[in-house]
Amino acid sequence: MGEADARRLALRWLSLRSLTRRELAARLQRAGAESPDALLDALERQGWLSDEAVARSELDRARRRRDGPVRLAHRLRQRGVDEALARETVGAVDPDTWWEQAWREAQRAPPGEGQRARLARRLARQGYPAAIIARVLDRLGPEGGDGG
């Protein structure tokens, strides 16, 4: 595949969805581009390709979906975002904001008697760390109500 064809293909993909450098490189290689590094560098310089933009987008997505920081970090790593950028993105959110988000999630369907374990599992699946889950459960109190 020629450089012009690879560029055209890359721009088409980027017009449909934000991609990380790793994602775009893999797509180009599967399509037959032999060495896409120069093209990727040019797309980054021109502002078409940005792992930082993907990380911000994933942060917005996680907050809309009420996902926790663990799930966000996992998603960023899956998409090929550099570990330092992933930590920076997750760390840009105040820890109290993550807790408040988990608390609101717990309030959507407060657990009844004997349902605390179910809530803990749900929050863990959504990507909240154990410390936040414990804090939510402590606030709910032993009966599952708002412990204040």
Secondary structure, DSSP 8 states (H G I E B T S, - for coil): --HHHHHHHHHHHHHHS---HHHHHHHHHHHT-S-THHHHHHHHHTTS--HHHHHHHHHHHHHHTT--HHHHHHHHHHHT--HHHHHHHHHTS-HHHHHHHHHHHHHHS---TT-HHHHHHHHHHTT--HHHHHHHHHHH-TTSS---
